[in-house]
């Protein structure tokens, strides 16, 4: 357990916690904007009930995402100071732009979205809600630009002291892998949110199939799966082709290709990578299918890891299996969406108990897929922090093992306590049917008669 390995584990631990919350809040912010817009357009109070229900959940998830992101960023200065010094001229401004444009936009309009409808009116409230949603997407854009530049660096020169000096900001921001990574991540965020909403809706449908708000959110979530899941699979395929062009070793590890295949490479469905021996043990595959997917020809040759020096290969076992977890969940999401289409066709979307239970089981699947995808991306980039130019072993601060271990243990304890409590609170709010007060918080909906029995309109206590 070297200081470098512990620093990598610490960053992996904190980024894994952090990415869970933005992957939910990005999609949920857009969902709230749609709900608010539909209420203004149709006057159907079902949308307002859902907006009031999910905006509190968004507020908590957004807060936890901000806190975890701030803590994570400090590691660039503590554990990875050499990387920060050399790559800082490029990534520093990009991360500053994220704060100046996205975070300030979100922070400036979040309070209006949560509390300001009565004070600013429906029109400005809708504008604020839209700005929060746009802010989350802008935030994802800058952060993914930074990460994509580390994967496919462009638009720079290297000074005599080893620093990366910006030469073309357009090329830096819109580097070769950025468009694919942005589309893939935003679609993943929408699917993750849709799965959580569907799981919540399925849970409440098992308890009460007559609640209009519950039925509406379950239906909307299922439509999102039907539309976005096929697009995500297509985006993932294009992203894979881009990765093959710019990071071939990563694709070799994803596919488990230790050996080159001059006349068509198989698609391995299962196997146990043995990197020391350079072989995929117990391999089960479909002949030539990998060549068809990656080169669109059954007999197209594909290079293997035998063409890459051992010291430049990523950890194959982790990349191989994280990729399969991500892809398997992606097709499971597509299957759930198609199942809902069949149920809708049979006019049984709100009646099929098995579908509702499946939606509940799939609720966390989006988070697992996002984590698996990021493991594939980041571990597949190893042994480099800036791909092909700066090694991870050259990037860390050179701290003592005891210092990094102590901070890692502290992070684990604090994170599980703080974010465990926050997640428990989120789940408690989701367990409450739309329209009921959240743990003592009063909604005071405007026109919800017939939707939320037991609630009466109190003119002195309206929030919206």
C-alpha positions in Angstrom: 0.0 0.0 0.0 2.0 2.9 -1.3 1.1 6.6 -0.9 0.3 6.7 -4.6 -2.1 3.7 -4.4 -3.8 5.2 -1.3 -4.2 8.6 -3.0 -5.8 6.9 -5.9 -8.1 5.0 -3.6 -9.0 8.2 -1.8 -9.9 10.0 -5.0 -11.8 7.0 -6.3 -13.8 6.8 -3.0 -14.7 10.5 -3.0 -15.5 10.8 -6.7 -17.7 7.7 -6.4 -19.7 9.4 -3.7 -19.8 12.7 -5.5 -20.9 11.4 -8.9 -24.0 9.8 -7.4 -25.6 13.1 -6.6 -24.9 15.1 -9.8 -26.0 12.1 -11.9 -29.4 12.4 -10.0 -29.7 16.1 -9.7 -28.9 16.8 -13.4 -31.9 14.8 -14.5 -34.1 15.8 -11.7 -33.6 19.5 -12.4 -34.8 19.0 -16.0 -37.7 16.9 -14.7 -38.7 19.7 -12.4 -38.6 22.2 -15.2 -40.8 20.0 -17.3 -43.3 19.5 -14.4 -43.5 23.2 -13.8 -43.9 24.0 -17.5 -46.6 21.4 -17.9 -48.5 22.8 -14.9 -48.4 26.3 -16.4 -49.4 25.1 -19.8 -52.3 22.7 -18.8 -53.4 24.0 -15.3 -53.4 20.3 -14.2 -52.5 20.4 -10.5 -51.1 16.9 -10.7 -48.0 18.4 -12.2 -47.8 21.0 -9.4 -48.2 18.2 -6.8 -45.3 16.3 -8.3 -43.2 19.5 -8.6 -43.6 20.2 -4.9 -42.9 16.6 -4.1 -39.6 16.3 -6.0 -38.2 19.8 -5.5 -37.4 19.0 -1.8 -35.7 15.8 -2.8 -33.7 17.8 -5.4 -32.7 20.4 -2.8 -31.2 17.7 -0.5 -29.5 15.9 -3.3 -28.1 19.1 -4.8 -26.7 20.1 -1.4 -25.0 16.8 -0.9 -23.5 17.0 -4.4 -22.1 20.5 -3.7 -20.5 19.4 -0.4 -19.0 16.2 -1.8 -17.6 18.1 -4.8 -15.9 20.8 -2.7 -14.2 18.1 -0.6 -13.1 16.2 -3.6 -11.5 19.2 -5.3 -9.1 19.8 -2.4 -7.3 16.6 -3.2 -5.8 18.2 -6.3 -3.7 20.3 -4.0 -3.1 17.8 -1.2 -2.5 14.4 -2.9 -1.9 15.5 -6.6 0.0 18.7 -6.4 2.5 17.7 -9.2 -0.4 17.1 -11.5 -2.0 20.4 -10.5 1.2 22.2 -11.1 1.8 20.8 -14.6 -1.8 20.6 -15.8 -3.1 23.6 -13.9 -2.7 26.1 -16.7 -5.3 24.0 -18.7 -7.6 22.5 -16.2 -7.6 25.4 -13.7 -9.4 27.9 -15.9 -11.9 25.2 -17.0 -12.9 24.4 -13.4 -13.1 28.1 -12.6 -15.5 28.6 -15.5 -17.6 25.9 -14.0 -17.9 27.8 -10.8 -18.4 31.2 -12.5 -21.0 30.1 -15.0 -22.8 27.0 -13.7 -22.5 27.1 -9.9 -23.3 30.8 -9.6 -26.3 30.3 -12.0 -27.6 27.4 -9.9 -27.0 29.1 -6.6 -28.6 32.4 -7.8 -31.9 30.8 -8.9 -32.2 27.8 -6.6 -33.7 29.8 -3.7 -36.3 31.4 -6.1 -37.2 27.9 -7.5 -37.6 26.5 -4.0 -39.3 29.3 -2.2 -40.1 32.2 -4.5 -43.2 31.5 -6.5 -45.5 33.7 -4.5 -43.0 36.5 -4.4 -41.9 36.6 -8.1 -44.9 35.1 -9.9 -45.3 32.0 -12.0 -43.4 33.4 -15.0 -40.2 34.4 -13.2 -40.5 31.2 -11.1 -40.5 29.2 -14.3 -37.5 31.1 -15.6 -35.6 30.4 -12.3 -36.5 26.7 -12.5 -35.2 26.6 -16.1 -32.0 28.4 -15.1 -31.3 25.8 -12.4 -31.8 23.0 -15.0 -29.5 24.8 -17.5 -27.0 25.4 -14.8 -26.7 21.7 -14.0 -26.1 20.9 -17.7 -23.5 23.7 -18.0 -21.7 22.3 -14.9 -21.6 18.9 -16.5 -20.2 20.4 -19.7 -17.2 22.1 -18.0 -16.4 19.1 -15.7 -16.6 16.7 -18.6 -14.5 19.0 -20.7 -11.8 18.7 -18.1 -12.0 15.0 -17.8 -12.2 14.5 -21.6 -9.0 16.7 -22.0 -7.2 14.4 -19.6 -8.4 11.4 -21.8 -7.7 13.0 -25.2 -5.4 16.0 -24.7 -5.4 18.7 -27.4 -4.7 22.4 -28.0 -1.6 22.7 -25.8 2.2 22.8 -25.8 4.6 21.6 -23.2 7.0 24.1 -21.6 10.6 23.4 -20.6 9.5 22.8 -17.0 6.9 20.2 -18.1 3.8 22.4 -17.7 1.0 22.1 -20.2 0.5 25.5 -21.8 -2.8 26.4 -23.5 -2.5 27.2 -27.2 -6.0 26.8 -28.5 -8.9 26.9 -26.0 -11.4 25.8 -28.6 -9.4 22.6 -29.2 -8.9 22.2 -25.4 -12.6 22.5 -24.6 -13.9 20.6 -27.6 -11.3 17.9 -27.5 -11.8 14.7 -29.6 -13.7 12.7 -26.9 -15.7 15.6 -25.3 -18.9 15.5 -27.4 -19.3 11.7 -27.0 -18.6 11.8 -23.3 -21.0 14.7 -22.7 -23.9 13.1 -24.5 -23.2 9.7 -22.9 -23.1 11.2 -19.4 -26.1 13.5 -19.7 -28.2 10.6 -21.1 -27.0 8.5 -18.1 -28.1 11.2 -15.7 -31.6 11.3 -17.3 -31.9 7.5 -17.2 -30.7 7.5 -13.6 -33.3 10.0 -12.6 -36.0 8.2 -14.5 -35.2 5.0 -12.8 -35.5 6.6 -9.3 -38.8 8.3 -10.3 -40.1 5.0 -11.7 -39.1 3.1 -8.6 -40.8 5.7 -6.4 -43.9 5.5 -8.6 -43.9 1.7 -8.6 -43.6 1.7 -4.8 -46.6 4.0 -4.4 -48.6 2.2 -7.1 -48.3 -1.0 -5.0 -49.9 0.9 -2.1 -52.5 2.9 -4.0 -53.2 2.6 -7.8 -55.7 5.5 -7.8 -53.4 8.4 -6.9 -53.2 10.5 -10.1 -49.8 12.0 -9.2 -48.3 8.6 -8.7 -49.6 7.3 -11.9 -48.4 10.4 -13.8 -44.8 10.3 -12.5 -44.6 6.5 -13.2 -45.9 7.0 -16.8 -43.5 9.9 -17.4 -40.5 8.0 -16.1 -41.3 5.0 -18.3 -41.6 7.2 -21.4 -38.1 8.6 -20.5 -36.7 5.0 -20.4 -38.3 4.1 -23.8 -37.0 7.2 -25.5 -33.5 7.7 -23.9 -32.3 4.0 -23.4 -32.0 3.3 -27.2 -30.3 6.6 -27.7 -27.9 5.9 -24.9 -27.0 2.6 -26.4 -26.3 4.3 -29.8 -24.3 7.1 -28.0 -22.3 4.4 -26.1 -21.5 2.7 -29.4 -20.2 5.9 -30.9 -18.3 6.7 -27.8 -16.6 3.3 -28.0 -15.6 3.9 -31.6 -14.0 7.2 -30.6 -12.2 5.5 -27.7 -10.9 2.9 -30.1 -9.4 5.7 -32.2 -7.8 7.6 -29.4 -7.3 5.1 -26.5 -7.0 1.7 -28.1 -5.5 0.1 -25.0 -8.7 0.9 -23.1 -10.9 -0.8 -25.6 -8.5 -3.8 -25.7 -9.0 -4.1 -21.9 -12.8 -3.6 -22.2 -13.0 -6.4 -24.8 -10.5 -8.7 -23.0 -8.3 -8.9 -26.2 -4.9 -9.9 -24.9 -4.0 -11.3 -28.3 -4.3 -9.6 -31.7 -6.9 -11.0 -34.1 -5.9 -10.6 -37.8 -9.1 -12.1 -39.2 -11.9 -11.0 -37.0 -12.0 -10.7 -33.2 -14.6 -12.4 -31.0 -16.9 -10.6 -28.6 -16.2 -12.1 -25.2 -19.3 -12.3 -23.0 -17.6 -13.9 -20.1 -14.0 -14.6 -18.9 -11.5 -14.1 -16.2 -8.6 -11.9 -17.3 -5.2 -13.0 -16.3 -3.0 -10.1 -17.1 0.2 -11.7 -15.9 -0.2 -14.6 -18.2 -1.8 -12.4 -20.9 -4.8 -14.6 -21.4 -8.6 -14.5 -20.9 -9.4 -17.7 -19.0 -12.7 -19.5 -19.3 -13.6 -17.3 -22.2 -17.1 -17.5 -23.7 -17.5 -15.4 -26.8 -19.2 -14.9 -30.1 -16.8 -15.3 -33.1 -16.0 -12.1 -35.0 -18.7 -10.0 -33.4 -16.3 -7.6 -31.8 -14.8 -6.8 -35.2 -18.3 -6.2 -36.6 -19.2 -3.8 -33.8 -15.9 -1.9 -33.7 -15.0 -2.0 -37.4 -18.3 -2.9 -39.1 -16.7 -5.9 -40.8 -16.7 -9.5 -39.6 -13.1 -10.1 -40.8 -11.6 -6.7 -39.8 -8.4 -7.2 -37.8 -8.2 -5.9 -34.3 -5.0 -5.4 -32.3 -4.6 -6.8 -28.8 -2.7 -5.9 -25.7 0.2 -7.9 -27.0 1.0 -4.8 -29.1 1.0 -2.5 -26.0 4.0 -2.5 -23.6 3.1 -4.1 -20.3 3.9 -0.9 -18.3 1.4 1.0 -20.5 -1.5 -1.4 -20.1 -4.5 -0.6 -17.8 -5.7 -3.0 -15.1 -7.6 -5.4 -17.4 -9.7 -7.3 -14.8 -11.3 -4.1 -13.4 -12.0 -2.5 -16.8 -13.2 -5.8 -18.4 -15.9 -6.4 -15.7 -16.9 -2.8 -15.0 -17.7 -2.4 -18.7 -19.8 -5.5 -18.7 -21.7 -4.3 -15.6 -22.5 -1.0 -17.4 -23.6 -2.6 -20.6 -25.7 -5.3 -18.9 -27.6 -2.6 -16.9 -28.1 -0.6 -20.1 -29.8 -3.4 -21.8 -31.8 -4.2 -18.6 -33.0 -0.5 -18.7 -34.1 -0.9 -22.3 -35.9 -4.1 -21.4 -37.8 -2.4 -18.6 -38.8 0.4 -21.0 -40.1 -2.1 -23.6 -42.0 -4.0 -20.9 -43.7 -0.8 -19.9 -44.6 -0.2 -23.6 -46.2 -3.6 -23.7 -48.1 -2.9 -20.5 -49.2 0.5 -21.9 -50.5 -1.2 -25.0 -52.5 -3.6 -22.9 -53.8 -0.7 -20.8 -52.2 -2.3 -17.7 -49.4 0.1 -17.0 -50.8 0.9 -13.5 -52.1 -2.7 -12.9 -49.2 -5.0 -13.5 -47.7 -5.6 -10.0 -44.7 -7.5 -11.4 -43.7 -4.4 -13.6 -44.0 -2.2 -10.5 -41.8 -4.5 -8.5 -39.3 -4.7 -11.3 -39.2 -0.9 -11.4 -38.4 -0.8 -7.7 -35.6 -3.3 -8.1 -34.2 -1.3 -11.0 -34.3 2.0 -8.9 -30.6 1.9 -7.9 -29.4 0.5 -11.3 -28.7 3.8 -12.9 -26.3 4.7 -10.1 -24.5 1.4 -10.4 -24.2 1.9 -14.2 -22.8 5.4 -13.8 -20.2 4.2 -11.3 -19.3 1.2 -13.5 -19.0 3.6 -16.5 -16.7 5.9 -14.6 -14.6 3.1 -13.4 -14.2 1.9 -17.0 -13.2 5.4 -18.1 -10.8 6.3 -15.3 -9.2 2.9 -14.7 -9.0 2.4 -18.4 -6.9 5.6 -18.7 -4.2 4.2 -16.4 -1.3 4.3 -16.0 -1.7 7.9 -17.1 -3.4 11.0 -15.6 -3.0 12.9 -18.9 -3.3 10.1 -21.4 0.0 9.2 -23.1 1.8 12.3 -21.6 1.9 12.2 -17.8 1.9 9.1 -15.7 0.0 8.7 -12.5 3.2 7.7 -10.7 4.6 11.2 -11.7 1.5 13.1 -10.6 1.1 12.5 -6.9 2.5 14.7 -4.1 4.9 12.2 -2.6 3.3 12.3 0.9 4.0 9.8 3.6 1.9 6.7 3.5 0.6 7.4 7.0 -0.6 10.8 6.1 -2.6 9.6 3.1 -3.9 6.6 5.0 -5.1 8.8 7.9 -7.0 11.2 5.6 -8.5 8.2 3.7 -9.8 6.7 6.9 -11.2 10.0 8.0 -13.0 10.5 4.6 -14.5 7.0 4.9 -15.9 7.6 8.4 -17.2 11.1 7.7 -18.7 10.3 4.3 -20.6 7.2 5.5 -22.0 9.1 8.5 -22.9 12.3 6.7 -24.0 11.0 3.3 -25.5 7.9 4.8 -27.8 10.1 6.9 -28.6 12.3 3.9 -29.4 9.2 1.7 -31.7 7.9 4.5 -33.5 11.2 4.6 -33.9 11.2 0.8 -35.4 7.7 0.9 -37.8 8.7 3.7 -39.1 11.6 1.5 -39.5 9.3 -1.4 -41.6 6.9 0.7 -44.2 9.6 1.2 -46.9 9.8 -1.5 -46.9 13.0 -3.6 -48.9 15.7 -1.9 -48.3 14.7 1.7 -46.1 17.0 3.9 -42.5 15.9 4.0 -41.4 15.2 7.5 -43.2 18.2 8.9 -42.6 20.5 5.9 -45.9 22.0 4.7 -46.6 22.3 1.0 -49.9 24.2 1.0 -50.8 23.3 -2.7 -53.0 25.7 -4.6 -55.5 23.5 -6.3 -55.1 19.8 -5.3 -58.7 18.9 -4.3 -59.3 15.2 -5.2 -55.6 14.5 -5.6 -54.3 14.6 -2.0 -57.2 13.6 0.3 -56.8 15.0 3.8 -55.0 18.2 2.7 -57.0 21.5 2.8 -56.0 24.8 1.3 -54.8 27.3 3.9 -54.5 30.8 2.4 -52.2 31.8 5.2 -49.8 29.0 4.7 -49.3 28.6 1.0 -45.8 27.9 -0.3 -46.9 27.8 -4.0 
